[in-house]
Amino acid sequence: MKLAVCVALVLIPAAVFGAGDLNYDGMAARIAVALKLRPGERVLLRYDPGYFAEILPPLRKQIRAAKAEFLRPLLAKDPVPVGKLSAADVFIRLPLGSSARALTAAEETALVKWVDGGGRRRELHFHWSDGSRLRDGLPGEHPAEYDALYQDALDIDYEALRAVQDRAIRTLRLGTVRVSTPAGTDLMFRIAKRPFNKQDGDASGERAQAARVRVDRHIELPAGVIRVAPVEATVCGQFVIPEARFGDKIARKVVIQIDNGRVRSIKAAEGQEALNAELAKGGEAAMRFREFALGLNPKLIASPDKAVVPYYGYGAGVVRFSLGDNEELGGDVRGSFVRWFFLTDATVHVDYRYLVKGGKLVMEGL
């Protein structure tokens, strides 16, 4: 079914993927549908001219067709002027090539203040290759075939996605959530009334005005995940990471014990010193449970024989845990540290109600 929505902008070097293989006009049109721009809204974007710049002309055309104002784009090499940002209603963060300048901490802070200004302000993300991650949460090498996978994942039944998201959220609120894996993860927590973020592709100003938490104003394409900060005091058990990079070292068989949302011990069969050193940099936030996320996009399925998890774990059946600051999700943990981990073979249930079995979305009894 044709997609009705969505967010974010992506970039893939034509020299690598082939300009004829990506439908830039189609993606620009989908972004416009997602934004539901009103006449007079001002759109600012930041891009890398060496990475996926082919989308700019059709995107500019779509924005102007909506009678919105296309502000002069920001080059990735240039600073983000606070004054220009404050004049915008929509900020589109396009993917960056490997050599492009990332936003500084000061610029990220300015963006947070801008988003927190409320109203119809919203930010679109289309990270594309940056979303290709290993199970330890850090970037992996983006497989060439994922270009087609991501583009196809934009073209889904969004009403069906929202229905599945709502069913999952209702179930997860019913009682104690339990997540387990063959490697030894066995973690429990409760959601209670904590707000869920639904990445359902709606990037409209109306959606922004109804935002309950900051991340509701940050919309992603491809869509699919639901995210929440569980009640911290209810998180207990352990999660096990078979292998993860910390600094320039690899830690193996990492077991993280959690009680009342706090990390009580972290042990690794190999790489303990590197693990300790990296977490020490994160301070208190690195020792706090942050987030539970469940992917629900039917076209972003993680293959067991692939090391790289598609687009931030938004695929159906993928679980994401993280440690660190969860203010953007409405949680109580504060700090500058955030670290994700992906589980592609998890089982998730609330009492007898199974949402995922062995990495496969089942939604039994829902």
C-alpha positions in Angstrom: 0.0 0.0 0.0 1.2 3.5 -0.7 2.6 5.3 2.3 0.9 8.3 3.7 3.4 9.8 5.8 6.6 10.2 7.1 9.6 11.8 8.1 13.0 12.6 7.7 15.4 12.9 4.9 18.0 10.6 3.8 21.0 10.7 1.7 22.9 8.1 -0.2 25.8 9.0 -2.5 24.6 8.4 -6.1 28.1 7.2 -6.9 27.6 4.3 -4.5 24.0 3.4 -5.0 23.2 4.8 -8.4 21.0 7.8 -8.9 18.6 5.9 -11.0 17.9 3.4 -8.2 16.5 5.8 -5.7 13.2 7.6 -6.3 14.0 11.0 -5.0 10.8 12.5 -6.4 8.7 9.9 -4.6 10.6 10.3 -1.3 10.2 14.1 -1.5 6.4 13.7 -2.1 6.1 11.3 0.8 7.9 13.7 3.1 5.5 16.5 2.0 2.6 14.2 2.9 4.1 13.5 6.2 4.7 17.2 7.0 1.2 18.4 6.1 2.6 21.9 5.7 0.4 24.9 6.1 0.7 27.9 3.9 3.4 30.2 5.4 5.2 27.6 7.4 9.0 28.0 7.2 11.2 25.0 6.5 14.9 24.9 7.2 17.1 22.0 6.4 20.7 21.0 6.9 22.5 18.9 4.3 25.8 17.6 3.0 26.1 18.6 -0.6 28.1 15.4 -1.3 25.5 13.1 0.1 22.0 12.6 -1.3 21.7 16.1 -2.5 19.5 14.9 -5.4 16.5 15.1 -3.1 16.8 18.9 -2.7 15.1 20.0 -6.0 12.0 17.8 -5.7 11.8 18.6 -2.0 12.0 22.3 -2.6 9.2 21.9 -5.2 7.0 20.0 -2.8 7.5 22.6 0.0 6.7 25.5 -2.4 3.7 23.7 -3.8 2.3 23.6 -0.2 2.7 27.4 -0.2 5.3 27.0 2.6 8.5 29.0 2.7 11.7 27.1 1.8 14.4 28.9 3.8 18.0 28.9 2.4 19.4 25.5 3.4 22.3 25.1 5.8 25.5 23.4 4.6 26.9 20.8 6.9 30.2 22.6 7.1 28.6 25.8 8.3 27.4 26.7 11.8 23.7 26.6 12.6 22.7 30.3 13.3 20.3 30.5 16.3 18.5 33.4 14.7 17.7 31.4 11.5 16.7 28.4 13.5 14.3 30.4 15.6 12.6 31.7 12.4 11.8 28.1 11.3 8.7 25.9 12.0 10.3 22.8 10.6 13.9 21.6 10.8 15.0 18.8 8.5 18.1 17.0 9.5 19.5 15.2 6.4 22.1 12.4 6.6 25.7 13.2 6.5 28.6 11.7 4.6 31.5 10.2 6.6 33.6 13.3 6.3 30.8 15.9 7.0 30.8 17.9 10.2 28.5 16.7 12.9 26.5 19.2 15.0 28.4 20.6 18.0 27.2 20.2 21.5 26.2 23.9 21.5 24.2 23.4 18.3 22.4 20.3 19.7 21.5 22.3 22.8 20.2 25.1 20.6 18.0 22.6 18.7 16.6 21.2 22.0 15.7 24.8 23.1 14.1 25.4 19.7 12.0 22.2 19.8 11.0 22.9 23.5 9.6 26.2 22.3 6.4 24.2 21.5 3.7 25.1 19.0 4.1 23.5 15.6 7.8 23.2 15.8 9.1 19.8 14.7 12.2 18.1 13.4 12.4 15.5 10.7 15.1 12.8 10.5 16.0 10.6 7.7 19.3 9.2 8.7 19.5 6.3 6.3 22.9 4.7 6.5 23.5 6.0 10.0 20.6 3.9 11.1 22.4 0.7 10.2 23.7 -0.6 13.5 25.4 -3.6 15.0 23.6 -5.2 18.0 25.9 -3.3 20.4 24.1 -0.1 19.3 27.1 1.5 17.5 27.2 2.1 13.7 27.9 -0.8 11.4 28.9 -0.8 7.8 25.8 0.0 5.8 25.1 -2.9 3.4 24.3 -1.8 -0.2 21.2 -3.9 -0.3 19.8 -2.0 2.7 19.2 1.0 0.3 16.4 -0.9 -1.3 15.2 -2.3 2.0 14.9 1.2 3.5 13.2 2.6 0.5 10.7 -0.2 0.5 10.1 0.2 4.2 8.7 3.7 3.5 5.9 2.1 1.5 3.7 0.5 4.1 0.1 0.6 5.3 0.4 3.3 8.0 -3.1 2.9 9.3 -2.3 -0.8 9.9 1.0 0.2 11.6 -0.8 2.6 14.0 -3.3 -0.1 14.8 -0.6 -2.6 15.7 1.3 0.1 17.7 -1.8 0.9 19.7 -2.5 -2.8 20.4 1.0 -3.3 21.6 0.9 -0.2 23.9 -2.4 -1.3 25.5 -0.9 -4.7 26.2 2.4 -3.4 27.6 0.5 -1.2 30.1 -1.5 -4.2 31.5 1.1 -5.5 33.9 4.7 -6.5 34.3 6.6 -6.7 31.0 9.2 -9.5 30.7 11.9 -9.7 28.1 14.2 -12.7 27.7 16.7 -14.1 25.2 18.6 -17.4 24.7 21.8 -15.6 25.7 20.4 -15.1 29.3 18.6 -11.7 29.2 15.7 -11.8 31.7 14.5 -8.3 32.5 11.2 -7.2 34.0 9.6 -3.7 34.4 6.3 -1.9 34.4 5.1 1.0 32.1 2.2 2.2 34.2 1.2 5.7 32.9 4.5 6.6 31.3 4.0 8.2 27.8 4.8 6.2 24.7 6.4 7.7 21.7 4.9 6.3 18.5 7.0 6.6 15.4 4.1 6.3 13.0 5.3 8.7 10.3 3.0 11.6 11.2 5.2 14.7 11.0 2.4 17.3 11.0 2.1 20.4 13.0 -1.0 19.0 14.7 1.1 16.1 15.9 3.7 18.5 17.3 1.1 20.5 19.1 -0.2 17.3 20.8 3.3 16.2 21.9 3.6 14.8 25.4 7.3 14.5 25.5 10.2 16.0 23.5 10.8 13.0 21.3 7.2 13.3 19.9 8.5 16.3 18.0 11.3 14.3 16.3 9.8 12.2 13.5 11.7 9.4 11.7 11.4 7.7 8.4 11.3 4.8 8.0 8.7 4.6 10.8 7.7 1.8 13.1 9.1 1.8 16.6 7.3 2.5 19.9 9.5 3.9 22.7 9.0 4.4 26.4 10.9 5.0 29.6 9.6 2.3 32.0 9.1 3.4 35.7 12.7 3.2 36.8 12.0 1.7 40.2 10.3 -1.3 38.6 13.2 -2.4 36.3 15.0 -5.5 37.6 16.8 -8.6 36.3 19.6 -8.8 33.8 20.4 -8.3 30.2 23.2 -10.0 28.4 25.2 -8.6 25.5 27.1 -11.3 23.6 29.6 -8.8 22.2 30.0 -5.1 22.2 32.5 -2.4 21.3 33.7 -0.1 24.1 36.3 2.4 22.9 38.7 0.5 20.7 38.2 -2.8 22.5 35.6 -5.5 22.3 33.9 -6.9 25.4 32.3 -10.3 25.3 29.6 -12.0 27.3 28.6 -8.8 29.1 26.1 -9.4 31.9 24.4 -6.3 33.3 22.5 -6.8 36.6 19.8 -4.2 37.3 17.7 -3.6 40.4 15.2 -0.7 40.9 16.4 0.7 37.6 20.0 1.0 38.7 22.9 -1.1 37.4 24.2 -3.1 40.4 27.0 -5.0 38.5 28.5 -5.3 35.1 30.7 -8.3 34.3 32.3 -9.3 31.1 34.1 -12.6 30.3 36.5 -10.5 28.2 37.2 -6.8 27.9 36.1 -5.8 31.5 38.6 -2.9 31.7 37.4 -1.3 28.5 33.8 -1.7 29.5 34.5 -0.1 32.9 36.4 2.8 31.3 33.7 3.7 28.9 30.9 3.5 31.4 32.9 5.6 33.9 32.9 8.5 31.3 29.1 8.5 31.4 28.8 9.1 35.1 25.7 8.3 37.1 23.5 8.2 34.0 25.5 5.3 32.6 24.4 3.2 35.5 20.6 3.8 35.0 18.1 2.0 32.8 16.8 4.4 30.1 14.4 2.9 27.6 12.5 0.0 26.2 11.7 0.2 22.4 9.9 -2.3 20.2 10.1 -2.3 16.4 7.0 -2.9 14.4 7.7 -2.0 10.8 6.9 -5.2 8.8 9.6 -4.5 6.1 12.6 -3.8 8.3 13.0 -7.4 9.5 16.4 -8.2 11.1 17.9 -11.2 9.4 19.6 -13.7 11.9 22.5 -14.1 9.5 23.2 -10.4 9.1 25.4 -8.6 11.6 23.8 -5.2 10.8 20.4 -4.4 12.3 18.2 -2.3 9.9 17.3 1.2 10.8 17.8 1.6 14.5 15.9 -1.6 15.3 12.5 -0.3 13.9 11.8 -3.7 12.3 9.0 -5.9 13.6 10.1 -7.9 16.6 13.4 -6.1 17.4 13.8 -4.9 21.0 16.0 -2.0 22.0 17.3 -1.5 25.5 19.4 1.5 26.6 21.2 3.1 29.5 21.4 6.8 30.3 19.4 10.0 30.1 15.7 9.6 29.3 14.4 13.1 29.7 13.3 13.3 26.1 11.0 10.3 26.9 9.5 11.7 30.0 11.7 9.6 32.4 13.6 10.7 35.5 17.3 10.0 34.5 19.5 13.0 33.7 22.9 13.2 32.3 24.8 13.3 28.9 25.2 9.5 28.5 23.1 7.3 26.1 24.0 3.8 24.9 21.7 1.4 23.0 21.7 -2.3 22.6 19.6 -4.4 20.2 18.0 -7.8 20.8 16.9 -9.5 17.6 16.0 -12.9 19.2 14.0 -11.7 22.3 10.7 -12.9 23.7 8.4 -10.2 25.1 5.2 -10.9 27.1 2.9 -9.4 29.7 1.6 -12.4 31.7 0.2 -14.8 29.1 0.0 -12.2 26.4 2.9 -12.6 24.0 4.0 -9.8 21.7 7.3 -11.3 20.4 8.6 -14.8 20.4 12.2 -15.5 19.5 12.5 -12.2 17.6 9.2 -12.7 15.7 6.2 -10.5 16.2 3.2 -12.6 17.2 0.8 -10.4 19.2 -1.0 -13.5 20.5 -4.2 -13.0 22.4 -4.2 -9.3 21.7 
